[in-house]
Amino acid sequence: MDPVNDNDLPVDPPKACAICGKPATVRFRPFCSKRCADVDLNRWLKGAYAIPAVEDPDEDVSEPPRG
Ligand SMILES: [Zn+2]
């Protein structure tokens, strides 16, 4: 029996899902499933709306009472 390839299309290089690391599917790439795609989307949205908490050590947070 000869090994038969069902896919005539050229095989894309296997890419790992950016979320879970599983092989990404063509439909949801670069993710493996819609779930992982949603996870990434939520991360992006949260990141977009979230206020970056930047701590400035140089800036005086609390002013010392002047004596
Ligand atoms: Zn995944």
N, CA, C, O and the ligand as a Tripos MOL2 file, in Angstrom:
@<TRIPOS>MOLECULE
protein
  269   267    68     0     0
PROTEIN
NO_CHARGES

@<TRIPOS>ATOM
      1 N           0.8450   -1.2110    0.0000 N.3       1 MET1
      2 CA          0.0000    0.0000    0.0000 C.3       1 MET1
      3 C           0.8720    1.2500    0.0000 C.2       1 MET1
      4 O           1.7810    1.4080    0.8150 O.2       1 MET1
      5 N           0.5680    2.1050   -0.9190 N.am      2 ASP2
      6 CA          1.3460    3.3350   -0.9970 C.3       2 ASP2
      7 C           0.6990    4.4220   -0.1550 C.2       2 ASP2
      8 O          -0.5260    4.5400   -0.1210 O.2       2 ASP2
      9 N           1.4990    5.1970    0.5090 N.am      3 PRO3
     10 CA          0.9390    6.3160    1.3020 C.3       3 PRO3
     11 C           0.3090    7.3430    0.3770 C.2       3 PRO3
     12 O           0.9370    7.8230   -0.5660 O.2       3 PRO3
     13 N          -0.9260    7.6650    0.6630 N.am      4 VAL4
     14 CA         -1.6460    8.6130   -0.1850 C.3       4 VAL4
     15 C          -1.8540    9.9120    0.5660 C.2       4 VAL4
     16 O          -2.3070    9.9310    1.7110 O.2       4 VAL4
     17 N          -1.5160   10.9790   -0.0990 N.am      5 ASN5
     18 CA         -1.7380   12.2870    0.5170 C.3       5 ASN5
     19 C          -3.1030   12.8220    0.1090 C.2       5 ASN5
     20 O          -3.4000   12.9780   -1.0750 O.2       5 ASN5
     21 N          -3.9030   13.0930    1.0900 N.am      6 ASP6
     22 CA         -5.2440   13.5940    0.7790 C.3       6 ASP6
     23 C          -5.2150   15.0480    0.3420 C.2       6 ASP6
     24 O          -6.0700   15.5100   -0.4120 O.2       6 ASP6
     25 N          -4.2280   15.7410    0.8270 N.am      7 ASN7
     26 CA         -4.2040   17.1780    0.5260 C.3       7 ASN7
     27 C          -3.3080   17.4580   -0.6650 C.2       7 ASN7
     28 O          -2.1100   17.1760   -0.6430 O.2       7 ASN7
     29 N          -3.8920   18.0020   -1.6760 N.am      8 ASP8
     30 CA         -3.1180   18.3660   -2.8520 C.3       8 ASP8
     31 C          -2.4650   19.7250   -2.6660 C.2       8 ASP8
     32 O          -1.4580   20.0420   -3.2980 O.2       8 ASP8
     33 N          -3.0550   20.5150   -1.7900 N.am      9 LEU9
     34 CA         -2.5290   21.8520   -1.5720 C.3       9 LEU9
     35 C          -1.1610   21.7780   -0.9110 C.2       9 LEU9
     36 O          -0.8800   20.8520   -0.1500 O.2       9 LEU9
     37 N          -0.3290   22.7390   -1.1970 N.am     10 PRO10
     38 CA          0.9810   22.7640   -0.5410 C.3      10 PRO10
     39 C           0.8210   22.9230    0.9590 C.2      10 PRO10
     40 O          -0.0050   23.7000    1.4380 O.2      10 PRO10
     41 N           1.6060   22.1930    1.6640 N.am     11 VAL11
     42 CA          1.4890   22.2100    3.1210 C.3      11 VAL11
     43 C           2.1630   23.4580    3.6730 C.2      11 VAL11
     44 O           3.3420   23.7180    3.4310 O.2      11 VAL11
     45 N           1.3760   24.2150    4.4200 N.am     12 ASP12
     46 CA          1.9510   25.4020    5.0390 C.3      12 ASP12
     47 C           2.8520   24.9880    6.1890 C.2      12 ASP12
     48 O           2.6250   23.9630    6.8320 O.2      12 ASP12
     49 N           3.8490   25.7700    6.4360 N.am     13 PRO13
     50 CA          4.6990   25.4610    7.5850 C.3      13 PRO13
     51 C           3.8790   25.5010    8.8600 C.2      13 PRO13
     52 O           3.1110   26.4410    9.0660 O.2      13 PRO13
     53 N           4.0190   24.5300    9.6960 N.am     14 PRO14
     54 CA          3.2140   24.4670   10.9150 C.3      14 PRO14
     55 C           3.5010   25.6390   11.8270 C.2      14 PRO14
     56 O           4.6400   25.8750   12.2320 O.2      14 PRO14
     57 N           2.4440   26.3650   12.1410 N.am     15 LYS15
     58 CA          2.5970   27.4840   13.0550 C.3      15 LYS15
     59 C           1.8650   27.1780   14.3560 C.2      15 LYS15
     60 O           0.7400   26.6780   14.3580 O.2      15 LYS15
     61 N           2.5140   27.4820   15.4230 N.am     16 ALA16
     62 CA          1.8970   27.2190   16.7130 C.3      16 ALA16
     63 C           0.9520   28.3460   17.0800 C.2      16 ALA16
     64 O           1.2060   29.5170   16.8010 O.2      16 ALA16
     65 N          -0.1420   27.9620   17.7120 N.am     17 CYS17
     66 CA         -1.1090   28.9530   18.1670 C.3      17 CYS17
     67 C          -0.4480   29.8970   19.1560 C.2      17 CYS17
     68 O           0.2740   29.4730   20.0580 O.2      17 CYS17
     69 N          -0.7070   31.1820   18.9710 N.am     18 ALA18
     70 CA         -0.0580   32.1780   19.8210 C.3      18 ALA18
     71 C          -0.5880   32.1170   21.2530 C.2      18 ALA18
     72 O           0.0350   32.6450   22.1740 O.2      18 ALA18
     73 N          -1.7340   31.4740   21.4320 N.am     19 ILE19
     74 CA         -2.3430   31.4400   22.7600 C.3      19 ILE19
     75 C          -1.9720   30.1710   23.5030 C.2      19 ILE19
     76 O          -1.4600   30.2290   24.6210 O.2      19 ILE19
     77 N          -2.2260   29.0290   22.8900 N.am     20 CYS20
     78 CA         -2.0410   27.7750   23.6150 C.3      20 CYS20
     79 C          -0.8840   26.9570   23.0600 C.2      20 CYS20
     80 O          -0.4250   26.0130   23.7030 O.2      20 CYS20
     81 N          -0.4120   27.3110   21.8720 N.am     21 GLY21
     82 CA          0.7330   26.6110   21.3350 C.3      21 GLY21
     83 C           0.3850   25.4360   20.4500 C.2      21 GLY21
     84 O           1.2730   24.7910   19.8920 O.2      21 GLY21
     85 N          -0.9110   25.1480   20.3130 N.am     22 LYS22
     86 CA         -1.3100   24.0530   19.4420 C.3      22 LYS22
     87 C          -1.1480   24.4770   17.9870 C.2      22 LYS22
     88 O          -1.0910   25.6690   17.6840 O.2      22 LYS22
     89 N          -1.0740   23.5070   17.0970 N.am     23 PRO23
     90 CA         -0.9650   23.8400   15.6700 C.3      23 PRO23
     91 C          -2.1470   24.6670   15.2100 C.2      23 PRO23
     92 O          -3.2980   24.2850   15.4230 O.2      23 PRO23
     93 N          -1.8750   25.7790   14.5900 N.am     24 ALA24
     94 CA         -2.9380   26.6720   14.1540 C.3      24 ALA24
     95 C          -3.6740   26.0750   12.9640 C.2      24 ALA24
     96 O          -3.0890   25.3760   12.1360 O.2      24 ALA24
     97 N          -4.9590   26.3620   12.8960 N.am     25 THR25
     98 CA         -5.7660   25.8820   11.7840 C.3      25 THR25
     99 C          -5.9210   26.9790   10.7420 C.2      25 THR25
    100 O          -5.7420   28.1620   11.0290 O.2      25 THR25
    101 N          -6.2550   26.5660    9.5370 N.am     26 VAL26
    102 CA         -6.3650   27.5370    8.4570 C.3      26 VAL26
    103 C          -7.5120   28.4970    8.7340 C.2      26 VAL26
    104 O          -7.4380   29.6830    8.4120 O.2      26 VAL26
    105 N          -8.5550   27.9770    9.3240 N.am     27 ARG27
    106 CA         -9.7440   28.8020    9.5180 C.3      27 ARG27
    107 C          -9.5240   29.8880   10.5580 C.2      27 ARG27
    108 O          -9.9840   31.0190   10.4070 O.2      27 ARG27
    109 N          -8.8130   29.5230   11.6130 N.am     28 PHE28
    110 CA         -8.6750   30.4660   12.7320 C.3      28 PHE28
    111 C          -7.2490   30.9440   12.9030 C.2      28 PHE28
    112 O          -6.8990   31.5480   13.9170 O.2      28 PHE28
    113 N          -6.4300   30.6670   11.9000 N.am     29 ARG29
    114 CA         -5.0410   31.0740   12.0590 C.3      29 ARG29
    115 C          -4.9280   32.5820   12.2010 C.2      29 ARG29
    116 O          -5.7430   33.3100   11.6350 O.2      29 ARG29
    117 N          -3.9690   33.0560   12.9200 N.am     30 PRO30
    118 CA         -2.8540   32.2560   13.4360 C.3      30 PRO30
    119 C          -3.1760   31.5110   14.7190 C.2      30 PRO30
    120 O          -2.2780   31.1690   15.4880 O.2      30 PRO30
    121 N          -4.4460   31.2620   14.9490 N.am     31 PHE31
    122 CA         -4.8370   30.5550   16.1680 C.3      31 PHE31
    123 C          -5.3540   29.1700   15.8070 C.2      31 PHE31
    124 O          -5.5670   28.8650   14.6340 O.2      31 PHE31
    125 N          -5.5570   28.3300   16.8260 N.am     32 CYS32
    126 CA         -5.9790   26.9590   16.5710 C.3      32 CYS32
    127 C          -7.4980   26.8630   16.5960 C.2      32 CYS32
    128 O          -8.0710   25.9440   16.0110 O.2      32 CYS32
    129 N          -8.1450   27.7910   17.2570 N.am     33 SER33
    130 CA         -9.5960   27.7020   17.3740 C.3      33 SER33
    131 C         -10.1560   29.0920   17.6170 C.2      33 SER33
    132 O          -9.4220   30.0450   17.8780 O.2      33 SER33
    133 N         -11.4790   29.1820   17.5250 N.am     34 LYS34
    134 CA        -12.1150   30.4790   17.7440 C.3      34 LYS34
    135 C         -11.9150   30.9420   19.1770 C.2      34 LYS34
    136 O         -11.8420   32.1390   19.4570 O.2      34 LYS34
    137 N         -11.8280   29.9770   20.0730 N.am     35 ARG35
    138 CA        -11.6470   30.3250   21.4680 C.3      35 ARG35
    139 C         -10.3460   31.1020   21.6710 C.2      35 ARG35
    140 O         -10.3190   32.1470   22.3200 O.2      35 ARG35
    141 N          -9.2830   30.5660   21.1020 N.am     36 CYS36
    142 CA         -8.0010   31.2360   21.2410 C.3      36 CYS36
    143 C          -8.0270   32.5850   20.5240 C.2      36 CYS36
    144 O          -7.4180   33.5500   20.9840 O.2      36 CYS36
    145 N          -8.7340   32.6450   19.3990 N.am     37 ALA37
    146 CA         -8.8410   33.9160   18.6950 C.3      37 ALA37
    147 C          -9.5620   34.9400   19.5650 C.2      37 ALA37
    148 O          -9.1900   36.1130   19.5990 O.2      37 ALA37
    149 N         -10.6020   34.4810   20.2720 N.am     38 ASP38
    150 CA        -11.3330   35.3910   21.1540 C.3      38 ASP38
    151 C         -10.4480   35.8300   22.3160 C.2      38 ASP38
    152 O         -10.4840   36.9820   22.7470 O.2      38 ASP38
    153 N          -9.6620   34.8940   22.8040 N.am     39 VAL39
    154 CA         -8.7710   35.2300   23.9190 C.3      39 VAL39
    155 C          -7.8250   36.3420   23.5100 C.2      39 VAL39
    156 O          -7.6090   37.3010   24.2500 O.2      39 VAL39
    157 N          -7.2700   36.1980   22.3280 N.am     40 ASP40
    158 CA         -6.3370   37.2150   21.8600 C.3      40 ASP40
    159 C          -7.0520   38.5320   21.6390 C.2      40 ASP40
    160 O          -6.5250   39.6050   21.9320 O.2      40 ASP40
    161 N          -8.2720   38.4280   21.1120 N.am     41 LEU41
    162 CA         -9.0440   39.6500   20.8660 C.3      41 LEU41
    163 C          -9.3530   40.3660   22.1770 C.2      41 LEU41
    164 O          -9.2490   41.5890   22.2720 O.2      41 LEU41
    165 N          -9.7320   39.5850   23.1810 N.am     42 ASN42
    166 CA        -10.0300   40.1890   24.4780 C.3      42 ASN42
    167 C          -8.7880   40.8310   25.0790 C.2      42 ASN42
    168 O          -8.8450   41.8970   25.6910 O.2      42 ASN42
    169 N          -7.6810   40.1580   24.8860 N.am     43 ARG43
    170 CA         -6.4360   40.7420   25.3940 C.3      43 ARG43
    171 C          -6.1730   42.0810   24.7200 C.2      43 ARG43
    172 O          -5.7690   43.0560   25.3530 O.2      43 ARG43
    173 N          -6.4150   42.0940   23.4180 N.am     44 TRP44
    174 CA         -6.1560   43.3210   22.6670 C.3      44 TRP44
    175 C          -7.0920   44.4270   23.1280 C.2      44 TRP44
    176 O          -6.6770   45.5700   23.3200 O.2      44 TRP44
    177 N          -8.3790   44.0660   23.3060 N.am     45 LEU45
    178 CA         -9.3530   45.0770   23.7080 C.3      45 LEU45
    179 C          -9.0290   45.5990   25.1010 C.2      45 LEU45
    180 O          -9.0580   46.8040   25.3500 O.2      45 LEU45
    181 N          -8.7230   44.6770   25.9990 N.am     46 LYS46
    182 CA         -8.3910   45.1060   27.3630 C.3      46 LYS46
    183 C          -7.1600   45.9930   27.3540 C.2      46 LYS46
    184 O          -7.0770   46.9880   28.0750 O.2      46 LYS46
    185 N          -6.2180   45.6120   26.5290 N.am     47 GLY47
    186 CA         -4.9970   46.3980   26.4520 C.3      47 GLY47
    187 C          -5.2600   47.7770   25.8860 C.2      47 GLY47
    188 O          -4.6060   48.7530   26.2530 O.2      47 GLY47
    189 N          -6.2430   47.8420   24.9710 N.am     48 ALA48
    190 CA         -6.5420   49.1160   24.3400 C.3      48 ALA48
    191 C          -7.2510   50.0420   25.3170 C.2      48 ALA48
    192 O          -7.0270   51.2520   25.3280 O.2      48 ALA48
    193 N          -8.1160   49.4410   26.1410 N.am     49 TYR49
    194 CA         -8.8950   50.2720   27.0580 C.3      49 TYR49
    195 C          -8.1770   50.4940   28.3810 C.2      49 TYR49
    196 O          -8.4170   51.4830   29.0730 O.2      49 TYR49
    197 N          -7.3080   49.5780   28.7170 N.am     50 ALA50
    198 CA         -6.6470   49.6760   30.0100 C.3      50 ALA50
    199 C          -5.7070   50.8730   30.0250 C.2      50 ALA50
    200 O          -5.0390   51.1810   29.0380 O.2      50 ALA50
    201 N          -5.6770   51.5240   31.1510 N.am     51 ILE51
    202 CA         -4.7710   52.6530   31.2970 C.3      51 ILE51
    203 C          -3.4090   52.1380   31.7390 C.2      51 ILE51
    204 O          -3.2970   51.4680   32.7660 O.2      51 ILE51
    205 N          -2.3990   52.4400   30.9830 N.am     52 PRO52
    206 CA         -1.0590   51.9510   31.3360 C.3      52 PRO52
    207 C          -0.5970   52.5630   32.6370 C.2      52 PRO52
    208 O          -0.5040   53.7820   32.7790 O.2      52 PRO52
    209 N          -0.3110   51.6920   33.5810 N.am     53 ALA53
    210 CA          0.1500   52.1650   34.8760 C.3      53 ALA53
    211 C           1.6580   52.3140   34.8370 C.2      53 ALA53
    212 O           2.4150   51.3670   35.0490 O.2      53 ALA53
    213 N           2.0500   53.5130   34.5640 N.am     54 VAL54
    214 CA          3.4840   53.7760   34.4880 C.3      54 VAL54
    215 C           3.9290   54.4620   35.7690 C.2      54 VAL54
    216 O           3.4230   55.5170   36.1510 O.2      54 VAL54
    217 N           4.8780   53.8340   36.4040 N.am     55 GLU55
    218 CA          5.3720   54.4100   37.6440 C.3      55 GLU55
    219 C           6.6170   55.2450   37.3530 C.2      55 GLU55
    220 O           7.6140   54.7580   36.8190 O.2      55 GLU55
    221 N           6.5200   56.4850   37.7150 N.am     56 ASP56
    222 CA          7.6710   57.3520   37.5070 C.3      56 ASP56
    223 C           8.3870   57.5650   38.8320 C.2      56 ASP56
    224 O           7.8870   58.2740   39.7060 O.2      56 ASP56
    225 N           9.5240   56.9720   38.9770 N.am     57 PRO57
    226 CA         10.2590   57.1150   40.2390 C.3      57 PRO57
    227 C          10.7360   58.5420   40.4470 C.2      57 PRO57
    228 O          10.9510   58.9750   41.5790 O.2      57 PRO57
    229 N          10.8960   59.2620   39.3620 N.am     58 ASP58
    230 CA         11.3990   60.6260   39.5010 C.3      58 ASP58
    231 C          10.3090   61.5710   39.9990 C.2      58 ASP58
    232 O          10.5790   62.5640   40.6730 O.2      58 ASP58
    233 N           9.0870   61.2350   39.6510 N.am     59 GLU59
    234 CA          8.0040   62.1340   40.0420 C.3      59 GLU59
    235 C           7.6260   61.9320   41.5060 C.2      59 GLU59
    236 O           7.5320   60.8020   41.9850 O.2      59 GLU59
    237 N           7.4180   63.0050   42.1850 N.am     60 ASP60
    238 CA          7.0510   62.9100   43.5910 C.3      60 ASP60
    239 C           5.5860   62.5800   43.7310 C.2      60 ASP60
    240 O           4.7200   63.3810   43.3800 O.2      60 ASP60
    241 N           5.3140   61.4060   44.2430 N.am     61 VAL61
    242 CA          3.9320   60.9860   44.4030 C.3      61 VAL61
    243 C           3.2910   61.7510   45.5540 C.2      61 VAL61
    244 O           2.2000   62.3040   45.4150 O.2      61 VAL61
    245 N           3.9820   61.7770   46.6940 N.am     62 SER62
    246 CA          3.4520   62.4760   47.8610 C.3      62 SER62
    247 C           4.3850   63.6270   48.2220 C.2      62 SER62
    248 O           5.5770   63.4380   48.4650 O.2      62 SER62
    249 N           3.8160   64.8010   48.2480 N.am     63 GLU63
    250 CA          4.6570   65.9370   48.5680 C.3      63 GLU63
    251 C           4.9280   65.9960   50.0700 C.2      63 GLU63
    252 O           4.0050   65.9100   50.8800 O.2      63 GLU63
    253 N           6.1800   66.1400   50.4270 N.am     64 PRO64
    254 CA          6.5060   66.2210   51.8620 C.3      64 PRO64
    255 C           6.0310   67.5400   52.4400 C.2      64 PRO64
    256 O           6.1560   68.5810   51.7940 O.2      64 PRO64
    257 N           5.4960   67.5120   53.6290 N.am     65 PRO65
    258 CA          4.9980   68.7480   54.2580 C.3      65 PRO65
    259 C           6.1320   69.7210   54.5000 C.2      65 PRO65
    260 O           7.1830   69.3820   55.0440 O.2      65 PRO65
    261 N           5.8740   70.9320   54.0780 N.am     66 ARG66
    262 CA          6.9180   71.9370   54.2550 C.3      66 ARG66
    263 C           6.9290   72.4370   55.7030 C.2      66 ARG66
    264 O           5.9100   72.8270   56.2720 O.2      66 ARG66
    265 N           8.0740   72.4030   56.2310 N.am     67 GLY67
    266 CA          8.1610   72.8070   57.6070 C.3      67 GLY67
    267 C           8.8460   74.0620   57.6920 C.2      67 GLY67
    268 O           9.0300   74.5910   58.7880 O.2      67 GLY67
    269 ZN         -4.9150   27.8270   20.5790 Zn       68 ZN68
@<TRIPOS>BOND
     1     1     2 1
     2     2     3 1
     3     3     4 2
     4     3     5 am
     5     5     6 1
     6     6     7 1
     7     7     8 2
     8     7     9 am
     9     9    10 1
    10    10    11 1
    11    11    12 2
    12    11    13 am
    13    13    14 1
    14    14    15 1
    15    15    16 2
    16    15    17 am
    17    17    18 1
    18    18    19 1
    19    19    20 2
    20    19    21 am
    21    21    22 1
    22    22    23 1
    23    23    24 2
    24    23    25 am
    25    25    26 1
    26    26    27 1
    27    27    28 2
    28    27    29 am
    29    29    30 1
    30    30    31 1
    31    31    32 2
    32    31    33 am
    33    33    34 1
    34    34    35 1
    35    35    36 2
    36    35    37 am
    37    37    38 1
    38    38    39 1
    39    39    40 2
    40    39    41 am
    41    41    42 1
    42    42    43 1
    43    43    44 2
    44    43    45 am
    45    45    46 1
    46    46    47 1
    47    47    48 2
    48    47    49 am
    49    49    50 1
    50    50    51 1
    51    51    52 2
    52    51    53 am
    53    53    54 1
    54    54    55 1
    55    55    56 2
    56    55    57 am
    57    57    58 1
    58    58    59 1
    59    59    60 2
    60    59    61 am
    61    61    62 1
    62    62    63 1
    63    63    64 2
    64    63    65 am
    65    65    66 1
    66    66    67 1
    67    67    68 2
    68    67    69 am
    69    69    70 1
    70    70    71 1
    71    71    72 2
    72    71    73 am
    73    73    74 1
    74    74    75 1
    75    75    76 2
    76    75    77 am
    77    77    78 1
    78    78    79 1
    79    79    80 2
    80    79    81 am
    81    81    82 1
    82    82    83 1
    83    83    84 2
    84    83    85 am
    85    85    86 1
    86    86    87 1
    87    87    88 2
    88    87    89 am
    89    89    90 1
    90    90    91 1
    91    91    92 2
    92    91    93 am
    93    93    94 1
    94    94    95 1
    95    95    96 2
    96    95    97 am
    97    97    98 1
    98    98    99 1
    99    99   100 2
   100    99   101 am
   101   101   102 1
   102   102   103 1
   103   103   104 2
   104   103   105 am
   105   105   106 1
   106   106   107 1
   107   107   108 2
   108   107   109 am
   109   109   110 1
   110   110   111 1
   111   111   112 2
   112   111   113 am
   113   113   114 1
   114   114   115 1
   115   115   116 2
   116   115   117 am
   117   117   118 1
   118   118   119 1
   119   119   120 2
   120   119   121 am
   121   121   122 1
   122   122   123 1
   123   123   124 2
   124   123   125 am
   125   125   126 1
   126   126   127 1
   127   127   128 2
   128   127   129 am
   129   129   130 1
   130   130   131 1
   131   131   132 2
   132   131   133 am
   133   133   134 1
   134   134   135 1
   135   135   136 2
   136   135   137 am
   137   137   138 1
   138   138   139 1
   139   139   140 2
   140   139   141 am
   141   141   142 1
   142   142   143 1
   143   143   144 2
   144   143   145 am
   145   145   146 1
   146   146   147 1
   147   147   148 2
   148   147   149 am
   149   149   150 1
   150   150   151 1
   151   151   152 2
   152   151   153 am
   153   153   154 1
   154   154   155 1
   155   155   156 2
   156   155   157 am
   157   157   158 1
   158   158   159 1
   159   159   160 2
   160   159   161 am
   161   161   162 1
   162   162   163 1
   163   163   164 2
   164   163   165 am
   165   165   166 1
   166   166   167 1
   167   167   168 2
   168   167   169 am
   169   169   170 1
   170   170   171 1
   171   171   172 2
   172   171   173 am
   173   173   174 1
   174   174   175 1
   175   175   176 2
   176   175   177 am
   177   177   178 1
   178   178   179 1
   179   179   180 2
   180   179   181 am
   181   181   182 1
   182   182   183 1
   183   183   184 2
   184   183   185 am
   185   185   186 1
   186   186   187 1
   187   187   188 2
   188   187   189 am
   189   189   190 1
   190   190   191 1
   191   191   192 2
   192   191   193 am
   193   193   194 1
   194   194   195 1
   195   195   196 2
   196   195   197 am
   197   197   198 1
   198   198   199 1
   199   199   200 2
   200   199   201 am
   201   201   202 1
   202   202   203 1
   203   203   204 2
   204   203   205 am
   205   205   206 1
   206   206   207 1
   207   207   208 2
   208   207   209 am
   209   209   210 1
   210   210   211 1
   211   211   212 2
   212   211   213 am
   213   213   214 1
   214   214   215 1
   215   215   216 2
   216   215   217 am
   217   217   218 1
   218   218   219 1
   219   219   220 2
   220   219   221 am
   221   221   222 1
   222   222   223 1
   223   223   224 2
   224   223   225 am
   225   225   226 1
   226   226   227 1
   227   227   228 2
   228   227   229 am
   229   229   230 1
   230   230   231 1
   231   231   232 2
   232   231   233 am
   233   233   234 1
   234   234   235 1
   235   235   236 2
   236   235   237 am
   237   237   238 1
   238   238   239 1
   239   239   240 2
   240   239   241 am
   241   241   242 1
   242   242   243 1
   243   243   244 2
   244   243   245 am
   245   245   246 1
   246   246   247 1
   247   247   248 2
   248   247   249 am
   249   249   250 1
   250   250   251 1
   251   251   252 2
   252   251   253 am
   253   253   254 1
   254   254   255 1
   255   255   256 2
   256   255   257 am
   257   257   258 1
   258   258   259 1
   259   259   260 2
   260   259   261 am
   261   261   262 1
   262   262   263 1
   263   263   264 2
   264   263   265 am
   265   265   266 1
   266   266   267 1
   267   267   268 2
@<TRIPOS>SUBSTRUCTURE
     1 MET1         2 RESIDUE 1 A MET
     2 ASP2         6 RESIDUE 1 A ASP
     3 PRO3        10 RESIDUE 1 A PRO
     4 VAL4        14 RESIDUE 1 A VAL
     5 ASN5        18 RESIDUE 1 A ASN
     6 ASP6        22 RESIDUE 1 A ASP
     7 ASN7        26 RESIDUE 1 A ASN
     8 ASP8        30 RESIDUE 1 A ASP
     9 LEU9        34 RESIDUE 1 A LEU
    10 PRO10       38 RESIDUE 1 A PRO
    11 VAL11       42 RESIDUE 1 A VAL
    12 ASP12       46 RESIDUE 1 A ASP
    13 PRO13       50 RESIDUE 1 A PRO
    14 PRO14       54 RESIDUE 1 A PRO
    15 LYS15       58 RESIDUE 1 A LYS
    16 ALA16       62 RESIDUE 1 A ALA
    17 CYS17       66 RESIDUE 1 A CYS
    18 ALA18       70 RESIDUE 1 A ALA
    19 ILE19       74 RESIDUE 1 A ILE
    20 CYS20       78 RESIDUE 1 A CYS
    21 GLY21       82 RESIDUE 1 A GLY
    22 LYS22       86 RESIDUE 1 A LYS
    23 PRO23       90 RESIDUE 1 A PRO
    24 ALA24       94 RESIDUE 1 A ALA
    25 THR25       98 RESIDUE 1 A THR
    26 VAL26      102 RESIDUE 1 A VAL
    27 ARG27      106 RESIDUE 1 A ARG
    28 PHE28      110 RESIDUE 1 A PHE
    29 ARG29      114 RESIDUE 1 A ARG
    30 PRO30      118 RESIDUE 1 A PRO
    31 PHE31      122 RESIDUE 1 A PHE
    32 CYS32      126 RESIDUE 1 A CYS
    33 SER33      130 RESIDUE 1 A SER
    34 LYS34      134 RESIDUE 1 A LYS
    35 ARG35      138 RESIDUE 1 A ARG
    36 CYS36      142 RESIDUE 1 A CYS
    37 ALA37      146 RESIDUE 1 A ALA
    38 ASP38      150 RESIDUE 1 A ASP
    39 VAL39      154 RESIDUE 1 A VAL
    40 ASP40      158 RESIDUE 1 A ASP
    41 LEU41      162 RESIDUE 1 A LEU
    42 ASN42      166 RESIDUE 1 A ASN
    43 ARG43      170 RESIDUE 1 A ARG
    44 TRP44      174 RESIDUE 1 A TRP
    45 LEU45      178 RESIDUE 1 A LEU
    46 LYS46      182 RESIDUE 1 A LYS
    47 GLY47      186 RESIDUE 1 A GLY
    48 ALA48      190 RESIDUE 1 A ALA
    49 TYR49      194 RESIDUE 1 A TYR
    50 ALA50      198 RESIDUE 1 A ALA
    51 ILE51      202 RESIDUE 1 A ILE
    52 PRO52      206 RESIDUE 1 A PRO
    53 ALA53      210 RESIDUE 1 A ALA
    54 VAL54      214 RESIDUE 1 A VAL
    55 GLU55      218 RESIDUE 1 A GLU
    56 ASP56      222 RESIDUE 1 A ASP
    57 PRO57      226 RESIDUE 1 A PRO
    58 ASP58      230 RESIDUE 1 A ASP
    59 GLU59      234 RESIDUE 1 A GLU
    60 ASP60      238 RESIDUE 1 A ASP
    61 VAL61      242 RESIDUE 1 A VAL
    62 SER62      246 RESIDUE 1 A SER
    63 GLU63      250 RESIDUE 1 A GLU
    64 PRO64      254 RESIDUE 1 A PRO
    65 PRO65      258 RESIDUE 1 A PRO
    66 ARG66      262 RESIDUE 1 A ARG
    67 GLY67      266 RESIDUE 1 A GLY
    68 ZN68       269 GROUP 0 **** ****
